[in-house]
Amino acid sequence: EENSQLDIGSQQSEDALA
């Protein structure tokens, strides 16, 4: 579950950059 949250955070960071 913690891994899933980390993945989401990574995706959000990329979205903010885009």
RAJOKA-V53649 format. One record per pair of residues at least 4 apart in sequence whose C-alpha atoms are under 8 Angstrom apart, sorted by the first residue. I is the first residue (numbers start at 1). J is the second residue. Records with the same first field share a line. If there is no record, write none. Layout:
BEGIN
I = J  J
END
This chain:
BEGIN
1 = 5
2 = 6
3 = 7
4 = 8
5 = 9
6 = 10
7 = 11
8 = 12
9 = 13
10 = 14
11 = 15
12 = 16
13 = 17
14 = 18
END
